[in-house]
Amino acid sequence: MSSHRLSRSAWSQLALSALLLLALAAAGCDTGEAAPADADDADANTDAVADADARDDADAGPDPLQCEPRATPLALDETPAEGEAVAGHVTTEAEMIDSEVTMAQAGLAWKLANHDVAFVVQGNEVRVGYDMYGGSLLDADLQRPAGQPGNDTFREQFSIVGWKVGGADSVSVLCDGNGGRPAVLRIEGRDEPSLILPPIDALSPRPLNFRIVTDYILEPDSHLLRIRTSATNESTRTWSSIAMGDLLLFGSVNLMFSPEVGFGDLAETPPSLVVTAADPAQPLRHVSYGFAGKHGPLNLPIAEGGATGGLGYTIHTLRAGATDTYERVLTVGRDLSDAMEPVLVELERPYAVVTGTVTDGAGDPVARVAVAAFASPTSPAASLAVTEPDGSYRLVVAPGTYDLEAAKTGYLRGTASAGTLDAGDTATADLVLGAHGELTLDIRDADGPCPAKVTLFGIDVEANDPRFGFLLGERENMGAHRVLMVPPAGGTFPVKPGRYRAAVSRGFEYDLVEQEIEVPADGTATLAVTLERLLDTPGWLAGDFHIHTARSPDGKVTPCERVAEAAAEGLDIAISTDHDAYTDYAPCIEELGVAPFLANVRGCEVSNMGAGGHRNAFPLPFAPDWVIQNWGPQYWVSLSTHEINEKLHAEATHPAIQINHGRSTDSYMNWIQFDPVSGTVGRTGETLALNWDAMECSNGGSFPFDDVELLTPAGDADLQEMADSARGDVPLWADYLGFLRLGWSITAMGTSDVHGRNEGTGFARSYVNLGTDDPTTVTEDQVRDAVLDQRVVVSNGAYLHVVIEGVEAMGSEDVVPIAGTEVELYVEAQTLPSFDLSFLYVFANGRPLYLRRDASGIVAEDTDAGGGTLELALVEGDALDEIIRLATEVRHTPTADTYYHVLVRGIGSMGPLPSDSPFAYTNAIYVDADGGGWNP
């Protein structure tokens, strides 16, 4: 599970891979030929040259897209009338598209709109997206009635020509829609390096010398935006095999669909078009997008996490002075079918239409129902529509024979047959949903109502159908049928009728209560549970220092959904770390009533691609009225790891810096080719950056190493070979210990790196020693200082309490002198009764000790001469009770000042909690062995 989460976590690594593949496919070939070409080459390319020359005629005469501006411009803060389109410079917030992911800023953006849809393109003054030159499309939505919030979930689109992006020397209105003409925004610049992807930029040591012009064209009364990019070769050379395409960031709240694979992996089969769908059960996501190139299927090297890179057209030959053009379309619709239909029309693809109404058992129309078409019981969805308030739907499908299913959270599904449909047919099929159910929840602890999670496992209930994509109640993680995040106020939730096993939890400090419940058809069940706190963590509060929301391009949940989940999973502190975006959880904490339970720390995952990878910084300054002042990729572009860290440390809040998933592709330890044995760097021209403070040793529910033998002196040669030839396999624990051996006091952290819903918020987590059990008293500075001081215990389903010489000490600022020659570590490990703890490890100065038992406890030795083992199996006598599984003294005789680590690990799952096996480990515990102060 942990490796899967890591692959989803580093979204920029996916984007890097995508664009690298794009670059390799699109690199183009310089013939080395100065114009004019030699005769043989001209003969071989006669047709291509003729085509290029014909396209070059576009420069002759007036531009057909240009128009005289209106004498009185149309207001951008009003919806244009039918038959009108408008384009203009955005100057006020009222003219913007409102949404949870909006990054454009008034005064720095441009807008296209008609009666039905609206789009916002960023200017070239301040870059907020991943296009470092501006001019990218940032927002797209349907027009909404006055006072109704926007539903825009689109993230970004910009053009790729060869291995380059188009610059934005100018952004201008070519036509404001005067006289009923299309509104046109023009972005004009030259081919430029991406600046954010050094490996791709390295493929292009010299410019192509292309002039690149992208026109965004919106016709009146159309849901379709034409994107037309022209490349003019202003060099003296002939270029061949220049591919053109786009980087598309739909955002992970949108699930990508193609007619070829449904909601499956679009990268497996080149899609003829891409359409998106969001969960109709979620508010503010009632929008879908469609995209297609005009020149055939899209070559998608990658399509994951709402990000895709698509090549749609290859210029076979572009001679000096010639121009070629690539056109594609982007649509906005109410649902998947509504967004797909204009694309099908544009591509002249045949389709049929099914219309009808969805009602409940009483005959009343039901809104926000997902209606999907399936060619067989095992085939992917062929299309999907969502019902209007009157229960009506309009479903667009390719010709074929289909059965329909209607699904809505809390209802049993309804079915109907659409029959066999030919191109141009319109059929009618009404559907009736099955019975509806509700579950009322009242969850408390000894102090009163509390947040909690209720996981429902079906016993006798209709099975989920994940072919519906994101639909809540039809797709759930961790083998569950339905998962409910319950605020302290409780509530009533839609749940399918049937019999369930309900598991009530609040992280792993509280007991797990399981009950069988029956949700009646068209009725309400009630579940009231009082949770008992079983684990004792005095003075330590649990935080997740790496979590995401929809403000990250690959995040799937709103900030309030993440806050609800953090509280329900028993966290005390939530640290916001969206990719290159600033998120403040405070409004959601208040709205959900979890302020007594959850503290807020504002941070960011600075997500540079390549050159050292991702790092979190917390706390960070927040300017709510100027959301792009500091954040976005422009914060780190073209900076080295050293420079990024220096810039972060210079912020007024003096944040702590945490290196994330250091062994994933192009993350820090991989990038510098760190050898944890020698402490040296293998990458030419790189030096070890010492200006960061903490590192993830457990990203997701992963124990920090697999093979303890690899961490002994005998394992050094194998570890060095791994660091040289299989860098991604080096245990993060080895890197962490390698940095400590260099004399560097860094902090080991455990995080979830969670992006989606019910994917394990708080697994793993980091307990910080703050001397309080009350989150309401916690400040951001206190949390930062605890991390900087190494006062952290990493935990995943277990808690570890270590006392040395009668003192609970941790970190280089809290060195413990010993009286005598022997160190006594009192180790106490706790977990829930149903979880396992099986093994104990103790490290001294970065090396595992050999452990054996004697009459008074456990002896830790530097060698195996005494018959000890590096991995000591726990036995029944180690436990005090079913919670405290280990309570013993561990004795070691150091020969010099020493820092210790204690780790415990279990086997087996922690179901129904969303993670793998339990574990916990300390940060370094420093011991002054000779009374002369710390002197390693």
Secondary structure, 3 states (H helix, E strand, C coil): CHHHHHHHHCHHHHHHHHHHHHHHHHEEEEEEEECCCCHHHHHHCHHHHHHHHHHHHHHCCCCCCCCCCCCCCCCCCCCCCCCCEEEEEECCHHHCCCCCCCCCCCCCEEEEEECCEEEEEECCCCCCCCCCCCCCEEEEEECCCCCCCCCCCCCEEEEEECCEEECCCEEEEEEECHHHCCEEEEEEEEEECCCCCHHHHCCCCCCCCEEEEEEEEECCCCCEEEEEEEEEECCCEEEEEEEEEEEEECCCCCEEEECCCECCCCCCCCCCCEEEECCCCCCCCCCEEEEEECCCCCEEEEEECCEEEEEEEEEEEECCCCEEEEEEEEEEECCHHHHHHHHHHHHCCCCEEEEEEEECCCCCECCCCEEEEECCCCCCEEEEEECCCCCEEEEEECCEEEEEEEECCCECCEEEEEEEECCCCEEECCEECCCEEEEEEEEEECCEECCEEEEEEEEECCCCCHHHCCCECCECCCCCCEEEEECCCCEEEECCCEEEEEEEECCCCECCEEEEEEECCCEEEEEEEECCECCCCCCEEEEEEEECCCCCCCCCCCHHHHHHHHHHCCCCEEEECCECCCCCCHHHHHHCCCCCCCEEEECEEEECCCCECEEEEECCCCCCCCCCCCCCHHHCCCCCHHHHHHHHHCCCCCCEEEECCCCCCCEHHHHHCEECCCCEECCCCCCCCCCCCEEEEEECCCCCCCCHHHHCHHHHHHHHHHHHHCHHHCCHHHHHHHHHHCCCCCEEEEECCECCCCCCCCCCEEEEECCCCCHHHCCHHHHHHHHHCCCEEEEEEEEEEEEECCECCCCCCCCEECCCCCEEEEEEEEECCCCCCCEEEEEECCEECEEEEECCEEEEECCCCCCCECCEECCHHHCCCCCEEEEEEEEECCCCCEEEEEEEECCCCCCCCCCCCCEEEECCEEEECCCCCCCC
